Amino acid sequence: MLATILEPIMNPAHVPVMTSEVIAALAIKPGAIHIDCNIGDGGHAEAILNASRDVFLLGIDLDADALDAAEARLSGYVSSIRLVHGNFADVASIAVGSRARDASGVLFDLGVSSRQLDTAERGFSFRQEAPLDMRFDIESRTTAADIVNRYSERDLEAIIRDLGEEPRARAVARAIVRNRRIETTTELARVVTGALNYPAHSRVHPATRTFQALRMAVNSELENLEQGLLGAIETLQKGGRLVTLTYHSIEDRVVKNLMRREAVDCICLPSAPICICDHKASVRLINRRVLTPTREEIRSNPRARSAKMRIAEKL
């Protein structure tokens, strides 16, 4: 798990992860409609548009800056794309209004991007001093500073434990409350470091898990992910592919459990004498074991090291 949540010491320009595997998984055909639910800088989107003739792509992102970057990158595909500033939790309704219903493929490339980490004022990184923000959508209300300075110690502990998988969440929460008010990323990093007894040579910065947890809480990432995955399945046509890239175990667990649940007809407890759930399988799993990047890709693009790919096909 430690390797999956490391923040890179140096964040190279964004390079899309497992691009060839994504294109193969989506099984792109001429005239297909595809949805990129985290279009980011548009790397995967560009590869999708180049994969076959007359492909139409709907790109969604909560980050307006990311959409601007994607628009610039995809300027040669104006007639083949539509970009929407929105939440992928709403992918089903966005698709209906964007001529992307009955899509052939939907891609989720989750987590925080290199661009977001490198933009100090966004407050995602503990390596650069900035206001505690961490919002993907700067129009949303709650910031990391709000959570850090207003939530109870018990609620902070739960967030840091459940979303950051920090084994000493109680100590971190107690230190945060004791040192409030905390305004900047570097202040918070110092408080967390002081609360934890990490060795000086540790490959993982002591604040990594806490920053991950706060970012996920600020952006309601797990709640949005489950809703978005279900919406994507609803949006896909029969035989359409759902492809996900996750970068830490919490997100991957949500994806894995939802795909497995949606791939079976009955989700009743094993102790139930008869099925009463009326659940019907909506997908079949293409890869039962998670797919990971090649060693060559990890060497050339360290951001890929923790990526995990899962694929499901609409029934």
C-alpha positions in Angstrom: 0.0 0.0 0.0 2.8 2.4 0.7 3.9 2.5 -2.9 0.4 3.3 -4.0 0.2 6.6 -2.2 3.6 8.0 -2.6 3.6 11.6 -3.9 6.4 11.9 -6.5 9.3 14.1 -5.5 9.3 15.4 -9.1 6.1 15.5 -11.1 6.9 15.2 -14.8 4.5 16.7 -17.4 1.4 14.6 -17.5 1.8 11.4 -19.5 -1.3 9.3 -19.8 -1.0 5.9 -18.0 -1.3 2.5 -19.8 -2.5 4.2 -23.0 -2.1 1.1 -25.2 -3.9 -1.1 -22.7 -6.7 1.4 -22.4 -7.2 1.6 -26.2 -7.2 -2.2 -26.4 -9.6 -2.6 -23.5 -12.1 -0.1 -25.0 -12.1 -2.1 -28.3 -12.7 1.1 -30.3 -14.5 0.8 -33.6 -15.3 3.3 -36.4 -18.1 5.7 -35.5 -18.0 4.8 -31.8 -19.0 7.1 -29.0 -16.7 7.2 -26.0 -16.7 9.0 -22.7 -13.7 10.1 -20.8 -14.9 10.8 -17.2 -11.6 12.4 -16.1 -10.4 14.0 -19.3 -7.6 15.9 -17.5 -5.0 17.1 -20.0 -6.6 15.0 -22.8 -3.9 12.4 -23.2 -6.2 9.4 -23.2 -8.8 11.3 -25.1 -6.4 12.0 -27.9 -5.4 8.4 -28.2 -9.1 7.3 -28.3 -9.9 9.8 -31.1 -6.9 8.5 -33.1 -7.8 4.9 -32.6 -10.4 4.7 -35.3 -12.4 6.7 -37.8 -15.3 9.1 -36.9 -15.0 8.5 -33.1 -17.0 11.0 -31.0 -15.7 11.7 -27.5 -17.5 13.3 -24.5 -14.9 14.6 -22.0 -16.0 15.4 -18.4 -13.9 17.0 -15.6 -14.6 18.9 -12.4 -11.4 20.9 -12.9 -12.0 23.8 -15.2 -8.2 24.3 -15.7 -8.0 20.7 -16.9 -10.7 21.3 -19.4 -8.8 24.3 -20.8 -5.7 22.1 -21.2 -7.7 19.3 -22.9 -9.4 21.8 -25.2 -6.0 23.2 -26.3 -4.6 19.7 -26.8 -7.7 18.5 -28.8 -8.1 21.7 -30.8 -7.8 19.6 -34.0 -10.8 17.5 -33.1 -13.4 20.2 -32.5 -16.2 18.5 -34.5 -15.5 15.2 -32.7 -15.6 16.2 -29.1 -17.7 17.8 -26.4 -16.2 18.9 -23.2 -18.3 19.4 -20.1 -17.4 20.9 -16.8 -19.2 18.6 -14.4 -19.1 15.7 -12.0 -18.7 12.2 -13.4 -21.2 11.1 -10.8 -23.7 12.6 -13.2 -22.3 10.9 -16.3 -25.7 9.3 -17.2 -27.5 12.6 -17.4 -24.6 14.4 -19.0 -24.4 11.7 -21.7 -28.1 12.2 -22.5 -27.6 15.9 -23.1 -24.3 15.4 -25.1 -25.3 12.9 -27.8 -23.3 10.3 -26.0 -26.1 7.9 -24.9 -25.4 4.3 -25.8 -21.7 4.8 -25.6 -19.3 2.1 -26.8 -16.9 2.8 -24.0 -16.4 4.8 -20.7 -13.0 5.5 -19.1 -12.3 6.5 -15.5 -8.7 7.7 -14.9 -9.0 8.5 -11.2 -7.0 10.4 -8.6 -5.1 13.7 -8.7 -3.1 14.7 -11.8 0.5 15.8 -12.1 -0.8 19.2 -13.2 -2.9 19.6 -10.0 0.1 18.6 -7.8 2.4 21.0 -9.6 0.0 24.0 -9.3 1.0 25.1 -5.8 -2.0 27.3 -5.2 -4.4 24.4 -5.6 -3.2 23.1 -2.2 -2.9 19.4 -3.2 0.8 19.0 -2.4 2.6 19.1 1.0 5.9 19.9 -0.8 4.9 23.5 -1.7 3.4 26.1 0.6 -0.1 27.1 -0.4 -3.6 27.6 1.1 -5.3 24.4 2.2 -7.7 24.0 -0.7 -7.7 20.6 -2.5 -10.9 21.3 -4.5 -11.1 19.8 -7.9 -13.9 22.3 -8.7 -13.0 25.7 -7.3 -16.7 26.6 -7.3 -17.5 24.0 -4.6 -17.8 25.2 -1.1 -15.8 23.0 1.2 -12.0 23.2 1.3 -9.4 21.2 3.1 -9.0 24.2 5.5 -12.7 23.9 6.4 -12.3 20.2 7.4 -9.0 20.7 9.2 -10.2 23.7 11.2 -13.9 22.9 11.8 -14.4 19.2 12.1 -14.4 17.4 15.4 -11.4 15.3 16.5 -13.5 12.2 16.1 -14.6 13.1 12.6 -11.1 14.0 11.6 -9.8 10.7 12.9 -12.5 8.8 10.9 -11.6 10.6 7.7 -7.8 10.1 8.1 -8.3 6.4 9.1 -10.9 5.4 6.5 -9.8 7.5 3.5 -6.1 7.7 4.2 -5.6 4.3 5.8 -3.4 6.0 8.4 -2.8 3.6 11.3 -2.1 6.4 13.7 -5.1 8.5 12.7 -6.1 9.3 16.2 -2.7 10.9 17.0 -2.8 12.9 13.8 -6.4 14.1 14.5 -5.4 15.1 18.0 -2.4 17.0 16.8 -4.5 18.9 14.2 -7.0 19.9 16.8 -4.3 21.0 19.2 -2.6 23.2 16.6 -5.6 24.9 15.0 -5.9 27.2 13.3 -3.9 25.7 10.3 -3.9 27.7 7.1 -1.3 26.2 4.7 -0.2 22.9 3.3 3.3 23.2 4.8 1.8 24.0 8.3 -0.4 20.9 8.1 2.5 18.8 6.9 4.6 19.9 9.9 1.8 19.1 12.3 1.3 15.6 10.9 5.0 14.9 10.8 5.3 16.0 14.5 2.5 13.6 15.4 4.1 10.6 13.7 7.3 8.8 14.5 8.5 8.2 11.0 12.2 7.4 10.3 14.0 10.2 8.6 14.9 8.0 5.6 11.3 6.8 5.0 10.3 6.7 1.3 6.8 7.9 2.3 6.4 11.4 3.6 4.4 11.2 6.9 1.7 13.5 5.6 1.0 11.5 2.5 -2.0 9.5 3.9 -3.5 12.5 5.6 -3.4 14.7 2.5 -4.9 11.8 0.5 -7.7 11.5 3.0 -8.5 15.2 3.0 -8.5 15.4 -0.8 -10.9 12.5 -1.0 -13.2 14.0 1.7 -13.2 17.5 0.1 -14.2 16.1 -3.3 -16.5 13.3 -2.0 -14.5 11.0 -4.2 -15.8 7.6 -3.1 -19.5 8.6 -3.2 -19.0 10.1 -6.6 -17.1 7.1 -7.9 -19.8 4.6 -7.0 -22.5 6.7 -8.5 -20.4 7.4 -11.6 -19.7 3.7 -12.2 -23.4 2.9 -12.0 -24.2 5.8 -14.3 -21.5 4.6 -16.8 -23.0 1.1 -16.9 -26.4 2.6 -17.5 -25.0 4.8 -20.3 -23.2 1.9 -22.1 -24.7 0.1 -25.0 -24.8 -3.7 -25.1 -21.2 -4.9 -25.5 -19.8 -1.5 -24.4 -16.7 -1.4 -22.2 -16.2 0.2 -18.8 -12.5 0.7 -18.1 -11.0 2.1 -14.9 -7.6 3.2 -13.8 -7.1 3.5 -10.0 -4.0 4.5 -8.1 -4.6 3.4 -4.5 -6.3 0.5 -2.8 -9.3 2.3 -1.5 -10.5 3.4 -5.0 -9.6 0.0 -6.5 -11.6 -1.7 -3.8 -14.7 0.3 -4.6 -14.3 -0.5 -8.3 -13.6 -4.2 -7.7 -16.5 -4.7 -5.4 -19.0 -2.8 -7.6 -17.9 -4.7 -10.8 -18.2 -8.0 -9.0 -21.6 -7.2 -7.6 -22.9 -6.1 -11.0 -21.5 -9.2 -12.7 -23.8 -11.6 -10.7 -27.6 -12.2 -10.7 -28.1 -12.5 -7.0 -26.5 -10.4 -4.2 -28.5 -11.8 -1.3 -26.6 -13.0 1.7 -25.4 -16.6 1.4 -27.6 -17.5 4.3 -30.8 -16.5 2.4 -32.9 -19.6 1.5 -34.2 -18.0 -1.7 -33.2 -15.0 -3.7 -35.2 -11.9 -2.8 -33.0 -9.2 -4.2 -34.2 -9.3 -7.8 -30.8 -8.1 -8.9 -29.7 -9.0 -12.4 -26.2 -8.9 -13.7 -25.5 -5.9 -15.9 -21.8 -6.6 -16.9 -19.4 -9.4 -17.3 -15.8 -9.1 -16.1 -13.2 -9.0 -18.8 -10.2 -9.3 -16.4 -10.8 -11.0 -13.1 -7.3 -10.2 -12.1 -6.2 -6.6 -12.0 -3.9 -5.4 -14.9 -0.8 -3.3 -14.1 1.7 -1.3 -16.1 4.8 -2.9 -17.7 8.2 -2.4 -16.0 9.2 -0.3 -19.1 6.3 2.1 -18.6 7.0 2.5 -14.9 10.6 3.3 -15.7 9.7 6.0 -18.2 6.6 7.3 -16.3 6.9 6.8 -12.5 3.3 8.0 -12.1 2.2 4.7 -13.6 3.8 2.6 -10.9 0.6 2.2 -8.8 -2.0 2.0 -11.6 -4.5 -0.8 -11.7 -6.8 -1.4 -14.6 -10.1 -3.2 -14.5 -12.5 -3.9 -17.4 -16.1 -4.8 -17.6 -18.5 -5.3 -20.6 -22.2 -4.4 -20.6 -24.5 -7.3 -21.0 
